[in-house]
């Protein structure tokens, strides 16, 4: 193929040069001379065109025909975090103990994942991913999807997220803060094995998901803060439904208005009770560093119901999001939570809306961070070597406030009772490009444990995150 292309291109080049020379020779009054250097330059241009054509053909040959086989796209991410926990200020404690011991400062691996995904045979897609959180290797997503199923639209089976709200469905690589807000983590059962289907209406502006999952988690490594007592227990079921719509959607998701809600019915796994923990808004994955204000455990209810409402709005660099959660776990046993956040890009960039998942998508940077070493003329020092920042990337500031309230939950073990939390998070995200960012945060956390103490803690955190 390459020989044929080069031969044809060479013939065309010779014909072009010959015709130009003949035209010059036969021109009335012209004096014949040897071809000018123009033709040499023209030959170089042809060489560049040939190389470009060959590269295009190679890409076409390398591209998988998804009508006949599955494509394979490799993806991954690495989160490196550093967190400094201040000394907790205990306002009161009635049991004579140190209710909130100081957490150790740490620099470590928050999360690392590697996975493959693809599509093929016109209607199928798949994903398989594993992760390491600094302590455990765990399964994240292992699933197969089929689209255009009569009466069901899109069907997915495997191990993936129960749809418990917009923030939880937004990938961690696209989240605003280093950690999801405390109520999001507390009210999300995480990933479970199950099957679900999704209807799409009105040019994908309306999305309705329904799924049935096993209430027992698949692997003992996670999730960390919403567990069922272990992977050896028998399993009940989770019925999950979520409806989201985006009545206002312009400029490929740069401007949007989102509304949604979810419902979840969960049976207690045989021989175990669910556990809800309030881990706070800063932690280091498997290293176990967090402010765990309270833990609600030892429910004797056979099942419980949970729901939530979500709203988000974005217009270019300015955006707003909020969610409310509520759950009832038997008579007199209710829990609540919610958050609100505002974010703004100082550089005029934006975070796009993802219609496919009814969640927030990736940040679209206008310019990527770029610096180069150049010779800079200074007034006092003459010619000096220095670095010049050609583009700063994207800068986003945000504020987030969240709360949880589990004071109405009755408990069996006094050490595992309810409580309340309030977290305030202020942060700066510096996007070097759409796949790399630095995060800087200050967290003020205020928590109580039912009948035990009230305390506050200040946390400073930073993170380097990149994904591919």
N, C-alpha and C positions, 0 to 999 in steps of 0.2 A: 504493500500500500504506500509506504513512504517513498520507495523508489519511483513508483508511478507518479506520485504527486510532484516529486522533484523534477522528473523528466518533463512532464507537461509544463511545469512552471518555467523550466529552462528554455523550452521551445518557445513559449510565449514571450519570454524576455528577449530571445534572439530575434524573433519576428518584429517585436516592437523596436529594437535597436536598429534592425536592418531597414525597416520602413522609414524610420526617422532620418537615417543616413541617406537613403535614396531620395527622400523628399528634399533634403538639403542639396543633394548633388544635381537634381533636375530642376531646381528652382532657377528661373531666368536670371542670369547674371551672377549666379553663385559660383564661388571658387571652392572646389572640393578640398576638404581637410579631414584629418582623422577624427573619429568621434571624440567629443569633449568629455571631461571628467563627469559630466552630468550622468552619463550612462553607467559609470561606476557607482555613483550614488544611487541610481535607480536599481542597480543590481543588489545593493545592500538593502534597499527597501523591499525588494522581492524576497530576499532571504528572511527578513523579519516576518513578512506575510506568510511565507511557507511554514516557519516555526509556529506561528500563531495557529495556522490551520491544523498542523499536526497535533498541537496541544488540545485543540477542540475535539479532534477525532478521538484522541486518547481518552478524554473525559467522557465522550459518548460511549466508548467501548467499556469503560470502567463502570458506568452507571448501570445499576441493576434494573432489569426489566421486572417490575413488581407485579406484572401480570402472570409471570411464570415462576417467580421465586421470592423469598423474603429478602428485604434489604436489611443491612446490619449497621446501625449507628451507635458508636461507643460514646458514652457520656460519663461524667464524674464530677466530683466537687471535693474541696478541701477547705475546712474552716479552722483557723488557728486563733484561739482566744486568749486574752489575758484579763484577769478579773482581780480587783482589790476590794475586799470586804472590810468595811469599817467596824469599829467596836460597837456592838449593839447597845442601845440605850434602853434599859429596862425601866419603865415607869412604875410598874408594880408587879409583884409576884407573891402569891399566897402559899406556895408549897415549899418555900425555903430553898428551892433549887435554882441553878442557873438555867433559865428557860431557853435561852438562845445563845449557845456558846459561839465564840468568834470563829468564823470560817477561815480556813487557811487560804492565803493568796496563792494564785496559781497561773502558770503559763502552760498551755497544753493544747492538744488536738481536740477540738470540739466535735468534729465530724469529718469522716472521709468515706466517700462512696464511689463505686464503680458499677456500671451497668451497660446493658445493650438494649436497644429498642429498634423497632422497624415495622414495616408493613409489607404485605404481599398478597398475591392471588386476588387482587382487586378489592376484597372486602375485609381482610384480616389485618390485625395489628397485634403486637406483643411488647412486653417489657419484662426484663429480669434485672434486679439490682440488689446488691448487698452493701452493708455499711459497717463501719467501725467507729464507735463513739468514744474511744479512749480506754475502754474497759472490755467491751463485748463486741463480737462480730454478730450481726443480726440480719435477718431478712427484712427488706423493705417492700419493694413491689415485685411480685411475680404474677403475671396476668396475661390473659389472651382476650382480645376484643373482636367482635364481629359487627359490622355495620349493615344497614339496610335490611334488617331482619323484619319480615312482615309482622305488623302489629306490635312490634317492640322497638323498632328503630335501631338503637345501638345497644348491644349486650356485651357485658364484660364478666369474666369469671376468674377468680384467683385470690391473691392476698394483696389487698390495697386498702386505702383509707375509707373508713366510714364517714359519710358526709355530714359533719357536725358543725358546719358554718363556713363562711367565706375565708376567714383568716387561716383556718386549719387546711383548707384546700389550696390556698396559695402556697406554692413551693417555698421551702426555707431559703432558697437562693434568691427569692423575690420579696421576702418579708421586710417590713420597714425596720423593725428593731432586731437586736441580736437574738432575742427570744420572743416567742409569741406571748401575748398578754396572759397573765395568770389565769383568768377564767377560761380562755381558749384551751389552754393545756389541761385544766382541771375538768372541763366538761367534754373533752374529746376522748373517745375510747381508743383512738389510734387506728392501727391497721388490723383487720381481721380477715379470715378466709370466708369468701362468700360469692354470691352472684348478684348482679344488678343490671338494670337497663335504664337507658336515658332517652327521653323524647326531646326533640328539638323542633321549635316552631318559630314562625315569623322571622325567617332568615337568621336563625340561631339566637335571636334576642330573648327567647323564652326557653328555659331548660328545666326539665322535670326528671328527677332521678328517683328510682325506687330500688331497694336492695334488701336481701336477707343474708345475714352473716352469722357465723358461730360466735357465741359470746366468749368462749374460751380462746385466749390468744394462741397463736400458732407456735411461737418460740418463747422460751423462758427469758430471753434477753430484753424483752420490752413489750409494750411501752413502760416507761419508768413511773409515771405518776397517775395511772388510771389502770389498775390491775384487777385480776379476778382470783388471785390466790395461787396461780401456778398453772403450768401446762398439763399437769397430771389429773386435773379435775375433769368431771364430765361437763358437757357443754349444753347451754341453752341456746336460744336464738336471739338475734337482734333484727328488728324490722326498722328500716331507715328510709325516710323520704325527705327530699329537699326540692323546693321550687325556687328558681331565681329568674329574674327578668331584668332587662336593661332597656327601658322605654326610650332613653336618650343615648344615642351612640353615633359619634361622628369622628372623622379623621382617623379611621382605623384604631379606635379606642383611646385616642388622646383626650377626647371629651366624652363623658358618660355619666349616667345616673343609674345606680344598681339598687334593686330591692330583692329581698329573699327571706326564706325561712325554712326551718327543718324540724322534723319530729323523729324521735327515736324511742322504741319500746325494747327493753332489754330484760331477758330472763336471767335470774341468778344462776351461774354455773353450779352444777351438782356438788354439794359438799364444801362450797366456798362462798364468801361474800365479797362484793366489790369494795374496792378501797379508792377513796378520793383524797388526793393530797394537794396542798396549796404550796407550790414550790417557789413562788416568787418570780421576779422578772429577770433574774440573772443567775446563771449556773453554768457548770462546765460538764455537760454530758455525763459519761460514765464515771467521772472522778468524784461524783457525789457532793460537789460543793454547791450548796444552795441554802436559801433561807426557807426552811420548811415550817411555816408558822403553825399549821395544824394538819391533822390527818383524820378523816372520817372513815371509820371502818366498822366491821361486825354488824352490818345490817341483817335483820331477820326477815326482811321483805322478800317475797318470792320473785318479784319483778319491780321495775320502776319505769317511769316515763320522763322524757326530757325533750325540751324544745328550745328554739331560739329564733330571733329576728335579726336581720342584718340590713345595713344600708351603707352605700358608698357613693361618693360624688367626686368627679375630677374634671378640671378644666385647665388643660395645659400644665403649668408648673404647680398649681395649687390643688390639693386634694384633701378629702375628709372621709373617714370610715368609722363605723360604730356597730357593735353587736351586743345583744342582750341574751342571757341564757337563764333558764329556769328548769328545775327538776323536782319531781315529787317521788318520794321513796317510801310510801306508806303514810298512814294518818299522822299528821303533825310533823312530818319529816320533809322539809323543803329546803332547797338551796338555790341561790341566785348569784348572778355575776354579770359583768359587762365591762366594756371598755369604749373609749372614744379616742381617736387620734387625728391630728392635723399635721400635714407635711407640705413643704414648699421647696421647690428647686430654685436656688439663688441664681443658677446659670441658665434658667429658662427651659430646662429639659422636662421630661415627663415620664410617668410610669403608665404603660398601656394596660387596657382592660382585656382580659382573656375570656371571650365568649364561649369557647369550647368547654371550659370548666366553671364558668360563672364566678370567676375569682380575678385577682390582680395578676398581671403578667410582668414581663421584664421591663427594666428601665431602658428607654431609648435616649442614648447620649447624642447630642449634636456634634460634639468633638471629643475625641479620646485624649486622655492625658499623654503628653508627649514633651520630652525635653531632649536637647541635643547640645553637644559640646561645640562651641563656636568661639572664634576669636572676637573679643569684645573690645572696642575702643573706649577707654576711660579717660577722663579729663586729667587725672593726676598720675596715672601709672602707665600710660602709653598702651601698647598692645599687650593684652593679657588673655590667657586661655580661661574660658569660663563656660558655665552651663546656662542655657537660655530655655525657659519654659515656653514652648510654642503653644501649648494648649493645656488648660488645667483639668479638663474632664468635666464632670458634673458634681455639683455640691447640693446636698439636700439636708435641710434642717427639719426636725419633727418634735412633736410633744405628744405624749400618750398618758392617759390616766385610766386606771382599771380598779375594779373592786370585786370581792367575793364575800358572800354572806351565808354561812352555814350554822348560824346560831340556833336555828330551829330544828336541827337534826339531833335526835336523841341517840345516845350511844350506850354501849355495854361497858366498855373499858374506859375509865376516866381519862387515861392518857391518850385515847384516840377519839376525842370529842370534836365538836365543831368550833367555829371561830369566825373571824372576819379579817380581811386584808384590804389595804389600799396601796397601790403602787403609782408613783409618778416617774415617768421616764423622759429625759431630755436627751436628744442625740443629734449627731452630725454624720451623714453618710457621704463619703468621698468616692465617687465612681471613677475609676481610671479608664474603664471602658465597660460595655454591657456585661462583661464576664468577670470583672475584678473590681473589688471595692475595699476600702478601709472604713471601719465603723468606730465611732467614739460615743460613749454613753455615760450618763449619770442617772442612777436609780435611787429613789428614796422610797423605802418600803416600810409600811406600818402594819403591824399584825397583832391580833389577840387570839388567845386560845381559851376556850370556854372554861371559866372558873379558875384559870391558872395565872395568866400574865397578859401584859400589854407591853410591846417593845417596838422600837424603830431601828432601822439600819440604813446606812448610806453605802452605795456601791459604785465603783468606777470601773468601766470595762472598755476594752478595745478589741477589735477583731480584724484579721486579714482573711478575705474570702475570695476564692476564685473557682470557676467551674468551666466545664467544656462540654 
